Amino acid sequence: MPAARPVAILGGVRIPFCRQNTAYADVGNLGMSVRTLGALVERFGLHGQQLGEVAMGAVIKHSSDWNLGREAALSSGLSPLTPGITLQRACGTSLDSIVTIANKIAAGQIESGIGGGSDTTSDVPIVYGRKLRARLLAANRAKTTKDKIAAFKGFKFAELKPDFPGVAEPRTGKSMGDHCEDMAKQWNIARDSQDEWAVSSHRKLAAAYERGFFADLIAPFRGVERDNILRPDTTLEKLATLKPAFDKVSGRGTLTAANSTPLTDGAAAVLLASQEWARSRGHEPLAYLKDAHVAAVDFVHGEGLLMAPTVAVPEMLKRNGLTLQDFDLYEIHEAFAAQVLCTLRAWESEDYCRNRLGLDAPLGRIDPEKINPVGSSLATGHPFAATGARVVATAAKQLEERGGGRALISICTAGGMGVVAIVER
């Protein structure tokens, strides 16, 4: 296999992210993906062009979304000769799809490709309950009318109750919010600190919109031009009035609807290429994807569900001969304000870094001003499989604005995993 080649990030596009059951309630993953890919094709003049691969993903999807990447590519304006693949790793999905494309480019297998993802919590798949499914399958297998009718013997109307997509971890029965509440208690993360982080995220995102940062990153859709989760006028006083969203009985709950990401619909995608492909077509790279890494934690037996980035980052830093302070900006996905604060506290903890991470000293402190400078998931919203592509495009553009530098990307996921990456210019 040839030596790894640099992988250029040419740019990204997303549609505005929207709260569940609002502007995109009836669109679905395919419609959002097609709009996003189409906007990327338009921006980079890719009509009729054959790319090496389109990798998309979705966490909440219908069985009819059997190959979202390929179907979206076929309707995007790209050449129908462009292959497509669909991936899924919970909230890390589109960062993983970008890494998949990048690895193929680095290996010389393809010259260009698109990585991204979409998610809807409005147009969710609803299926029959297990008992009714068993009856329907039995009736389908039956050879005679009598046997088909027999499959429904003893049928009760209660069996018509449908199953909705689960929001709990299958191995613990607890939601991501419940797990993060446990983390907040373990790391003594105060409610006011979480609320302050949420307010800051909204204010930074609003300021970025006002200065035109997102002008070429966001494609209007369904009459929406900005993330409709954004609340630029939110205040600590308003947030302090909210009740706990997860731990509602102990009197110690600190996670609320405001310092947790809301259920969100949206899509995002990023164009990647070799240097040769980019420059032969007149595209100047914004930045380069330097490296990526994935780690997991044993959340079933006591580790924090969303703490895997604390493990993935130092493993990636070691491989690249870097320290935690060797970055100009940090894009840390805000699944919950508490998750970010737990992560930062863990990296500053001598006990955690020595006994859990096997380090000789703490990773240390990060300058808060360098974290999510243009806001993040608490303000934009979090369509599960779209967040990674949003973050990569945002980081690359910030580095281009700065004229250079290095960005650390960190995303926690369901299932106790973390996906991280380094982007440089």
Beta strands, then each sheet from edge to edge (+ up, - down):
strand 1: 8-14
strand 2: 18-19
strand 3: 53-57
strand 4: 84-87
strand 5: 112-119
strand 6: 264-273
strand 7: 287-296
strand 8: 329-332
strand 9: 406-413
strand 10: 417-424
sheet 1: 2+ 6- 1+ 7- 10+ 9- 8-
sheet 2: 2+ 6- 5+ 3+ 4+
end
